[in-house]
Amino acid sequence: YSKVKRNDSSGSSTSSCRLYHRPT
């Protein structure tokens, strides 16, 4: 999860990060 969060800077990864946070 941390890896995806780190990519948050890219912006595009934000969508992916959101999906990963879904189960949170």
Secondary structure, 3 states (H helix, E strand, C coil): CHHHHHHHHHCCHHHHHHHHHCCC
